[in-house]
Amino acid sequence: MIEIKHHGATTGVTGSCHELSVGDAGILIDCGLFQGQEAGHSSTASNLAIDFPIDHIRALVVTHVHIDHVGRIPYLLASGFEGPIICSEPSAFMLPEILEDALKIGFTRDRKLIERVLDLIRSRIVPLPYSQWYSVFAEGECSLSVRLQQAGHILGSAYVECDAWANQVSERIVFSGDLGAPHAPLLPEPTSPERADRLVIESTYGDKDHEDRETRRYRLKAILENALADGGTILVPAFSIGRTQELLYEIESLIHEFGDDEVAEDVSLPHGAKLSWKDLEIVVDSPLAADFTRIYRDLKPYWDAEATELVNEGRHPLSFEQLTVIDSHEDHLNAVSYLARSHRPCVVLAGSGMCTGGRVVNYLKALLGDVRNDVLFVGYQAVGTPGREILSYGPHGGYVELDGERYTIRARVHQVGGYSAHAGQSDLLRFVEGIPETPAEIRIVHGDADAKLAFQHLLETKYDSRILIP
């Protein structure tokens, strides 16, 4: 018997965890944290504990290293999981880094214990090259092999092809993980699988499409120019992996193209000098984002052809002159204070991406009340997060609650959805259409209810497949 179960990402877009059982054994695809208000889950030890049987689980396959896909791995280990952690080669570099941060969320602050857990995780990681089959188990009449293919979501992301055999029945089951949009900076775009009898596919943007890359790039330029015209700070809540690096890549390209042009009229630096694009200061205030930007630089062999060509031309899209990285907490507090009282135009990328914690919260407290400032969202904001509240209520002069206090939102609020690392509706459909023979069953996960229903309806108009929302 070949069976699929879902332990997360069925009531929203976080907590991804899926199980594929073949006979008496099985694997997990991801094991992520819940964020926001999804299913009543929160990041406390009692809610993070693994609440399903794992004795039969032979391996964990990681699609990519975002926290909502890997954040519960320490709890999986604590529950007794002893199998390998299979992931792509770039993900193998990044997984211990992201889990070090996850360990501090409700698990432990004990440095020695954290190191022991990280050493255990490193010993379990099996880096798997793209397009190469790996035999997970072969027991009696049952066997399971997996293969990873590039998903174009973040560096190292993959969708998972599973070849399952049970009592002379063979199935190819594909788990999409998170799929990227075509033409994303730095990353090759995903190609459809050659076969899928059953498909489990994400639907974060199952109800809408993104702007094309050229449109979103120039809209980013316009937002930067308009926001900087009044000498304020543009605050970008940054996801440490993916969006931060893509934004730096795009901003570097704007500086390269418009370097000597004035960013905005009537905006000057001290002593009356005009502010040009090459004078614009970009600050990354997130140690984790800075670490992953460094790792992205170290993994240039996995960049796409466009990014590789820029490097060959002598450009440094993730390490350019106008970029400042803030590391220490003291420097962070000084930066918040300085930007709150100064009129120096600046773009700050600070973690976390949904404003649920991290350094971005201090910036929000200091900057939201000033009309000179702007908040720019470039990624999905889950229901129940401060980011979703700012996006919903900010344009209407509402407020957001941060650390138990209300903060009135006078800053302007923008969203450039095209910078989402997720595929849009048309991209998801293209992924399905590219499979030579339509899957007999398609399961839609990892989306809010409206997005899943919209994508289900679209697929039902095109295919006779069984379209399920678990």
C-alpha positions as CSV (number, residue, x, y, z in Angstrom):
1,M,0.0,0.0,0.0
2,I,1.3,3.5,-1.0
3,E,-0.2,6.2,1.2
4,I,0.3,10.0,1.6
5,K,-0.4,11.8,4.8
6,H,-0.1,15.5,5.7
7,H,1.2,16.7,9.1
8,G,1.3,20.4,8.2
9,A,0.7,23.1,5.5
10,T,-2.9,22.1,5.1
11,T,-4.5,25.0,6.9
12,G,-2.1,27.7,5.6
13,V,1.4,28.2,4.2
14,T,3.6,27.1,7.1
15,G,4.5,24.0,9.0
16,S,5.2,21.9,5.9
17,C,5.4,18.2,6.7
18,H,4.2,15.4,4.5
19,E,4.5,11.6,4.8
20,L,4.9,9.0,2.1
21,S,4.4,5.4,3.3
22,V,5.2,2.4,1.2
23,G,4.2,-0.8,3.0
24,D,5.4,-0.6,6.6
25,A,8.1,2.0,6.0
26,G,8.0,5.7,5.0
27,I,9.7,9.0,4.6
28,L,8.9,12.6,5.6
29,I,9.1,15.4,3.2
30,D,10.1,18.5,5.3
31,C,9.4,19.1,8.9
32,G,8.7,22.9,9.4
33,L,7.6,25.4,11.9
34,F,4.1,26.8,12.1
35,Q,3.9,30.6,12.0
36,G,1.1,33.1,12.6
37,Q,-2.2,31.7,13.7
38,E,-2.4,28.6,11.5
39,A,-4.2,25.7,13.1
40,G,-3.7,27.3,16.5
41,H,-0.1,26.5,16.4
42,S,2.6,28.7,18.0
43,S,6.3,28.5,18.4
44,T,6.3,27.0,21.9
45,A,7.9,23.7,23.0
46,S,4.5,22.1,23.6
47,N,3.2,22.9,20.2
48,L,6.4,22.1,18.4
49,A,6.7,18.5,19.6
50,I,6.1,15.8,17.0
51,D,2.6,14.6,17.4
52,F,2.5,11.7,15.0
53,P,4.2,8.2,14.9
54,I,7.7,8.1,13.4
55,D,9.0,4.6,14.2
56,H,8.5,3.6,10.6
57,I,10.1,6.7,9.1
58,R,13.3,5.8,7.4
59,A,14.4,9.2,6.2
60,L,13.6,12.9,6.1
61,V,13.8,14.6,2.7
62,V,14.3,18.4,2.9
63,T,13.0,20.5,-0.1
64,H,14.7,23.7,1.0
65,V,15.9,25.4,4.2
66,H,13.2,27.9,5.0
67,I,12.2,27.7,8.6
68,D,8.6,26.7,7.8
69,H,10.0,23.6,6.1
70,V,12.9,22.6,8.5
71,G,12.3,24.4,11.8
72,R,11.0,21.3,13.6
73,I,13.9,19.0,12.7
74,P,15.4,19.3,16.3
75,Y,12.1,18.1,17.7
76,L,12.0,15.3,15.2
77,L,15.4,14.2,16.5
78,A,14.3,14.6,20.1
79,S,11.3,12.2,19.3
80,G,13.8,9.5,18.3
81,F,14.2,9.8,14.6
82,E,17.5,8.2,13.6
83,G,17.5,8.2,9.8
84,P,19.3,10.3,7.2
85,I,18.4,13.9,6.3
86,I,18.5,14.0,2.5
87,C,18.8,17.4,0.8
88,S,20.5,19.1,-2.1
89,E,24.2,20.0,-2.0
90,P,23.6,23.7,-1.5
91,S,21.0,23.0,1.2
92,A,23.5,20.8,3.0
93,F,25.7,23.9,3.5
94,M,22.8,26.0,4.7
95,L,20.8,23.7,6.9
96,P,22.9,23.8,10.0
97,E,23.0,27.6,9.8
98,I,19.2,28.0,9.7
99,L,18.7,25.3,12.4
100,E,21.1,27.0,14.8
101,D,18.6,29.9,14.7
102,A,15.6,27.6,15.0
103,L,17.1,25.9,18.1
104,K,16.9,29.2,19.9
105,I,13.1,29.4,19.4
106,G,11.6,27.5,22.3
107,F,14.3,24.7,22.3
108,T,17.3,25.9,24.2
109,R,19.7,28.8,24.7
110,D,22.4,26.4,26.0
111,R,25.3,26.9,23.6
112,K,26.9,23.5,24.3
113,L,23.6,21.7,23.7
114,I,23.0,23.7,20.5
115,E,26.4,22.6,19.3
116,R,25.7,18.9,20.1
117,V,22.4,19.0,18.3
118,L,24.0,20.7,15.3
119,D,26.8,18.2,15.2
120,L,24.2,15.4,15.2
121,I,22.3,17.1,12.4
122,R,25.6,17.5,10.3
123,S,26.3,13.8,10.8
124,R,22.9,12.8,9.5
125,I,22.9,15.1,6.4
126,V,23.2,13.2,3.0
127,P,23.9,15.8,0.3
128,L,22.3,14.6,-2.9
129,P,23.2,16.0,-6.4
130,Y,20.3,17.1,-8.5
131,S,18.9,14.5,-10.9
132,Q,20.5,11.6,-9.1
133,W,18.4,8.7,-7.7
134,Y,18.9,7.7,-4.0
135,S,17.6,4.4,-2.6
136,V,16.0,5.0,0.7
137,F,14.9,1.5,1.5
138,A,14.1,-1.9,0.0
139,E,12.3,-4.2,2.3
140,G,10.6,-7.3,1.1
141,E,8.1,-6.4,-1.6
142,C,8.4,-2.7,-0.9
143,S,11.0,-0.1,-1.9
144,L,11.4,3.6,-2.3
145,S,13.9,5.8,-4.1
146,V,14.0,9.6,-4.3
147,R,15.4,12.2,-6.7
148,L,15.8,15.9,-6.3
149,Q,15.2,18.5,-9.1
150,Q,15.8,22.2,-9.1
151,A,12.7,24.1,-7.9
152,G,13.9,27.7,-8.4
153,H,12.6,28.9,-5.1
154,I,15.8,29.7,-3.2
155,L,19.3,28.4,-3.7
156,G,19.3,24.7,-3.1
157,S,15.5,24.3,-3.3
158,A,14.2,21.1,-4.9
159,Y,11.1,19.3,-5.7
160,V,11.1,15.6,-4.8
161,E,10.4,12.7,-7.2
162,C,9.6,9.4,-5.4
163,D,9.6,6.0,-7.1
164,A,7.6,3.7,-4.9
165,W,7.0,0.0,-5.2
166,A,4.6,-2.0,-3.1
167,N,3.5,-5.5,-3.8
168,Q,4.1,-5.2,-7.6
169,V,2.4,-1.8,-7.8
170,S,4.7,1.1,-9.0
171,E,4.0,4.8,-8.6
172,R,5.9,8.0,-9.3
173,I,4.8,10.6,-6.6
174,V,6.1,14.2,-6.8
175,F,6.2,16.7,-3.9
176,S,6.7,20.2,-5.3
177,G,8.0,21.8,-2.1
178,D,8.0,25.5,-2.9
179,L,8.3,26.3,-6.6
180,G,9.9,29.5,-7.8
181,A,8.8,32.0,-10.3
182,P,10.5,32.0,-13.7
183,H,13.3,34.5,-14.3
184,A,14.1,34.9,-10.6
185,P,17.5,36.5,-10.1
186,L,20.3,34.1,-9.4
187,L,18.3,30.9,-9.9
188,P,17.6,28.6,-12.8
189,E,13.8,28.2,-13.3
190,P,12.2,24.9,-12.5
191,T,11.3,22.4,-15.2
192,S,8.3,20.0,-14.9
193,P,8.9,16.4,-13.9
194,E,9.0,13.8,-16.7
195,R,6.3,11.8,-14.9
196,A,3.9,12.1,-11.9
197,D,1.2,9.6,-11.1
198,R,0.4,11.7,-8.1
199,L,1.4,15.3,-7.4
200,V,1.4,17.2,-4.2
201,I,1.7,20.9,-5.1
202,E,2.0,24.1,-3.2
203,S,-0.5,26.9,-3.8
204,T,0.8,30.0,-1.9
205,Y,-0.2,32.2,-4.9
206,G,-2.7,29.7,-6.4
207,D,-5.2,32.6,-6.9
208,K,-3.0,35.3,-8.5
209,D,0.0,36.1,-10.7
210,H,3.0,38.2,-10.1
211,E,4.3,41.1,-12.1
212,D,6.9,40.2,-14.7
213,R,10.5,40.8,-13.7
214,E,11.0,44.0,-15.7
215,T,7.8,45.5,-14.4
216,R,8.6,44.8,-10.8
217,R,12.2,46.0,-11.2
218,Y,11.0,49.5,-12.4
219,R,8.2,49.5,-9.8
220,L,10.9,48.9,-7.2
221,K,12.8,51.8,-8.6
222,A,9.8,54.1,-8.5
223,I,9.0,53.1,-4.9
224,L,12.6,53.8,-3.9
225,E,12.6,57.2,-5.6
226,N,9.3,58.3,-4.2
227,A,10.1,57.1,-0.7
228,L,13.5,58.7,-0.6
229,A,12.2,62.0,-1.9
230,D,11.2,63.0,1.7
231,G,14.5,61.8,3.2
232,G,13.0,58.9,5.1
233,T,14.0,55.3,5.6
234,I,12.7,52.4,3.5
235,L,12.3,49.4,5.8
236,V,12.2,46.0,4.1
237,P,11.2,43.1,6.4
238,A,13.7,40.6,5.1
239,F,13.6,36.8,4.8
240,S,17.1,35.7,5.5
241,I,17.3,33.3,2.5
242,G,16.1,34.1,-1.0
243,R,14.4,37.5,-1.0
244,T,17.3,39.4,0.7
245,Q,19.7,38.1,-1.9
246,E,17.4,38.8,-4.8
247,L,16.7,42.3,-3.6
248,L,20.4,43.0,-3.3
249,Y,20.9,41.7,-6.8
250,E,18.2,44.0,-8.2
251,I,19.3,47.0,-6.2
252,E,22.9,46.5,-7.4
253,S,21.5,46.4,-11.0
254,L,19.7,49.7,-10.5
255,I,22.7,51.4,-9.0
256,H,24.8,50.1,-11.9
257,E,22.3,51.3,-14.5
258,F,21.4,54.7,-12.9
259,G,24.5,55.4,-10.8
260,D,25.0,59.1,-11.6
261,D,21.3,59.9,-11.9
262,E,19.6,61.7,-9.0
263,V,17.5,59.4,-6.9
264,A,14.9,62.1,-6.3
265,E,14.6,65.8,-6.8
266,D,15.2,68.1,-3.8
267,V,17.0,65.4,-1.8
268,S,20.5,66.3,-0.8
269,L,23.3,64.9,1.3
270,P,25.1,67.1,3.8
271,H,26.9,70.1,2.3
272,G,24.3,70.3,-0.4
273,A,25.5,67.5,-2.6
274,K,22.7,65.8,-4.6
275,L,21.8,62.2,-3.8
276,S,22.5,60.0,-6.7
277,W,21.9,56.2,-7.0
278,K,25.5,55.5,-6.3
279,D,25.2,57.4,-3.0
280,L,22.3,55.4,-1.8
281,E,23.1,53.5,1.3
282,I,21.8,49.9,1.6
283,V,21.9,48.3,5.1
284,V,21.5,44.6,5.9
285,D,20.7,44.4,9.6
286,S,20.3,40.7,10.1
287,P,23.2,38.5,11.0
288,L,21.4,35.5,9.6
289,A,20.7,37.2,6.3
290,A,24.3,38.3,6.1
291,D,25.5,34.8,6.8
292,F,23.3,33.4,4.0
293,T,24.4,36.2,1.6
294,R,27.9,35.1,2.2
295,I,26.9,31.5,1.6
296,Y,25.1,32.5,-1.6
297,R,28.4,34.1,-2.7
298,D,30.3,31.0,-1.9
299,L,27.9,28.9,-3.9
300,K,28.3,30.7,-7.2
301,P,28.5,27.4,-9.2
302,Y,24.8,27.1,-8.5
303,W,23.9,30.6,-9.9
304,D,22.1,30.9,-13.2
305,A,23.8,32.0,-16.4
306,E,22.8,35.7,-16.1
307,A,24.3,36.1,-12.6
308,T,27.5,34.2,-13.6
309,E,27.9,36.5,-16.5
310,L,27.8,39.6,-14.2
311,V,30.5,38.1,-12.1
312,N,32.6,37.5,-15.1
313,E,32.2,41.1,-16.0
314,G,33.7,42.1,-12.7
315,R,30.5,43.1,-10.9
316,H,29.6,41.9,-7.4
317,P,25.8,41.7,-7.2
318,L,25.8,40.6,-3.5
319,S,28.8,42.6,-2.3
320,F,28.8,46.1,-3.7
321,E,30.3,49.4,-2.4
322,Q,27.0,50.9,-1.1
323,L,26.2,47.9,1.0
324,T,26.7,48.0,4.8
325,V,26.2,44.9,7.0
326,I,25.3,45.4,10.7
327,D,26.3,42.6,12.9
328,S,26.5,43.5,16.6
329,H,23.4,44.3,18.7
330,E,24.9,47.5,19.8
331,D,25.4,48.7,16.3
332,H,21.9,47.7,15.5
333,L,20.4,49.8,18.3
334,N,22.6,52.7,17.2
335,A,21.4,52.4,13.6
336,V,17.7,52.4,14.8
337,S,18.2,55.5,16.9
338,Y,20.2,57.3,14.1
339,L,17.7,56.6,11.4
340,A,14.7,57.6,13.6
341,R,16.1,61.1,14.1
342,S,18.1,61.7,10.9
343,H,16.9,62.6,7.4
344,R,19.5,60.6,5.6
345,P,17.8,58.4,2.9
346,C,18.5,54.8,3.5
347,V,17.2,51.3,2.6
348,V,17.2,48.8,5.5
349,L,16.7,45.1,5.1
350,A,16.1,43.6,8.5
351,G,14.8,40.2,9.7
352,S,12.3,38.8,10.1
353,G,10.3,38.7,6.9
354,M,6.8,38.5,8.6
355,C,7.8,40.9,11.4
356,T,7.3,38.1,14.0
357,G,10.5,38.9,15.8
358,G,14.1,39.9,15.2
359,R,15.6,43.2,14.5
360,V,12.9,44.5,12.2
361,V,10.6,44.9,15.2
362,N,12.9,47.6,16.7
363,Y,12.9,49.5,13.4
364,L,9.1,49.2,13.2
365,K,8.6,50.6,16.7
366,A,10.9,53.5,15.9
367,L,9.9,54.3,12.3
368,L,6.2,53.4,11.8
369,G,4.9,56.7,13.4
370,D,6.8,59.0,10.9
371,V,5.2,59.8,7.5
372,R,8.6,60.2,6.0
373,N,9.3,56.5,6.3
374,D,8.1,53.6,4.2
375,V,7.6,49.9,4.8
376,L,8.1,47.7,1.7
377,F,6.9,44.1,1.7
378,V,8.4,41.7,-0.9
379,G,7.2,38.4,0.5
380,Y,4.1,36.6,1.6
381,Q,2.6,37.6,5.0
382,A,0.8,34.8,6.8
383,V,-2.4,35.4,8.6
384,G,-1.9,36.4,12.3
385,T,1.6,37.9,11.8
386,P,2.4,41.6,12.4
387,G,3.4,41.8,8.7
388,R,-0.1,40.9,7.6
389,E,-1.6,43.5,10.0
390,I,0.7,46.3,8.8
391,L,-0.1,45.4,5.2
392,S,-3.9,45.3,5.9
393,Y,-4.3,48.3,8.2
394,G,-1.3,50.5,7.4
395,P,-2.8,52.0,4.3
396,H,-5.8,53.1,6.4
397,G,-3.9,54.7,9.2
398,G,-4.5,51.8,11.5
399,Y,-2.2,50.3,14.1
400,V,-0.2,47.1,14.8
401,E,0.6,45.5,18.1
402,L,4.3,44.8,18.7
403,D,5.4,43.2,22.0
404,G,2.1,44.0,23.6
405,E,2.0,47.7,22.6
406,R,0.0,49.5,19.9
407,Y,1.9,51.5,17.3
408,T,0.1,53.8,14.9
409,I,1.1,53.3,11.3
410,R,1.8,56.6,9.7
411,A,4.5,55.3,7.4
412,R,3.5,54.5,3.9
413,V,3.1,50.8,3.1
414,H,4.0,49.1,-0.2
415,Q,4.0,45.6,-1.6
416,V,5.8,44.4,-4.6
417,G,4.5,40.9,-5.0
418,G,6.7,40.1,-7.9
419,Y,9.6,39.6,-5.6
420,S,8.0,36.7,-3.9
421,A,10.1,33.6,-4.2
422,H,6.9,31.6,-4.9
423,A,5.5,30.7,-8.3
424,G,2.3,32.6,-9.3
425,Q,-0.9,30.9,-10.5
426,S,0.2,30.7,-14.1
427,D,3.6,29.4,-13.1
428,L,2.0,26.6,-11.0
429,L,-0.3,25.7,-13.9
430,R,2.6,25.6,-16.3
431,F,4.4,23.2,-14.0
432,V,1.4,20.9,-14.1
433,E,0.9,21.3,-17.8
434,G,4.6,20.5,-18.5
435,I,4.1,16.9,-17.2
436,P,3.7,14.7,-20.3
437,E,0.9,12.7,-18.8
438,T,-1.4,14.5,-16.4
439,P,-1.3,13.1,-12.8
440,A,-4.2,10.9,-11.9
441,E,-4.3,12.8,-8.5
442,I,-3.3,16.3,-7.6
443,R,-3.2,17.4,-3.9
444,I,-3.1,21.1,-3.2
445,V,-1.4,22.2,0.0
446,H,0.6,25.1,1.4
447,G,-1.9,27.9,0.7
448,D,-4.6,30.0,2.3
449,A,-8.1,28.6,1.8
450,D,-9.0,31.1,-1.0
451,A,-5.8,30.4,-2.9
452,K,-6.2,26.6,-2.7
453,L,-9.9,26.8,-3.8
454,A,-9.0,29.1,-6.7
455,F,-6.3,26.8,-7.9
456,Q,-8.5,23.7,-7.5
457,H,-11.2,25.3,-9.6
458,L,-8.7,26.2,-12.3
459,L,-7.3,22.7,-12.4
460,E,-10.8,21.2,-12.5
461,T,-11.6,23.2,-15.6
462,K,-8.7,21.7,-17.4
463,Y,-8.2,18.1,-16.2
464,D,-10.3,15.1,-15.3
465,S,-7.8,14.3,-12.5
466,R,-8.8,13.9,-8.9
467,I,-8.1,17.3,-7.4
468,L,-7.9,17.2,-3.6
469,I,-7.5,19.8,-0.9
470,P,-6.4,17.7,2.2
